[in-house]
Amino acid sequence: MEYVDLRETSGVVLAYLGDAVWELYVRKYWISKGLNLQNLNRKVKECVNAKRQSVLYKEILPLLEEKYQQLGNRAKNGNIKTFPKSCSVMEYKEATAFEALIAAFYTDNREDLIEMALKKCIEGEV
């Protein structure tokens, strides 16, 4: 992957990338478990939604290096203009920050951190 300067890239842009990366990891995990399509879709939705990502963000943030904590806070406080009705404004901001962190982990080749978040989501450790 080409170098991405995390300090220069907006949190919303990182969240855009992180959204795709997170969904890919979650889908890969559940596909590897041999679920049928109906169950696969249900399981993926459990981890790929703003409410769940908000909880994950608050759970993993204190465990991260300072550079990731700063990025998470910057992304959470970014200029988000529209919000879904399925969650609160704060939950959506935290979910956006979570997705930005996933993008940062991905661009820094920190698959271990993506796997940590995935494990917390799958095993319900949050």
N, C-alpha and C positions, 0 to 999 in steps of 0.2 A: 504494500500500500504506500502511496506517496505520502510524504510528510505533510501533516496538517498542524499548523501552529495553533494550539488550543487557546492561547492568550488572545489571538487576533480574530478568531472565529466566533461569531455570535452564538449565544446559547441556544437560540431558536434553530439556527442552522445545524448545530450539533445534534439537537433533539430530532431533527428531521432524519439525519443519518442513524441516530441511535434507535429510533422507532423501527426502522427496517432491520437493523442488526438484532435487536431484542426479539422481534417476532420470528426471525430466522432461527435463532438459538432455541426458542421455546418450541417452535414447530419441529425442529430436528430432534429434540429430546423426546417429544411425544410420539413422533413417527417411529423412532427407534424402539419404542415400547409396543409397537404392533397394534395400535388402536384403530378401530374402524373410523370412517370419516365423521360420523355423528359425534362419537366420543372424542375424537381428535379435536374437532372444532370447539366443543365444550371445554375441554382441558386447556386449550390455547387461550380461550377468552378469560379463563381464571387468572392468568398472569399478564395478559395483554389488555389492560384497561387502566384508566387513570386512577381509580380508587386503590387498586392493588399496587400500582407503581408508586403512588404517594406513600403508602406504608413502607414499601421496600426502600424508598429514598431515605426516609427518616431512620430506618434500621441500619442501613449500610454506611451512611455519611460519617458517623463517628469512628468507623473502622478504617477509614481511608487516609492516605497521605494528605498533607496540607494542600498540595496543588490541586488535588481532586476535590477537596472540601471547598476551596475557593471557587473552583469552576462550578460546582453544584450550586453554591449560593448565588453566583453571578447569573447562572441560567434561571434559577428560581425567581430572581428579581428582574429578569429581562422584560422587554416590552412585548407582552402577549396581548393581542387585541380582541380575540374572540374566545369564548369559553363554551364548552358543551353543557347541556342541561343535566347530564348524568352524574355530575360531581360538583363539589364546591370550587370556587375560584382558587382557593389555596391548594386543594387537592390537585387541580390541574397544573398549577405552577410547580408543585413538587413532582408531579409525573413528568413534566417537561424537563425539570432538572435531572430526574432519574435517567431519562432518555439521553440527555446530553452527556451524562457520566458514562453510559454504555458506549456512546460514540467515542468518548475519550479513551476508554479502556481498549476499544477496538483499534483505534488509530495508534495507540501506544503498544500494541501487541500484548496487552495484559488480559489474555483469555482467562487467566486464573480469577480475575475479578468479575468477569462476566459469569463464569461458572459459579462463583460464590453467590452472586445475586440470584442466579437460576436455582441453585440448591435451596436458598431461602424461600423462594417463591414456590417451588415444587413441594418441598417438605413442610411448608407452612410454618417455618421457623420465625415468622415475623408477627 
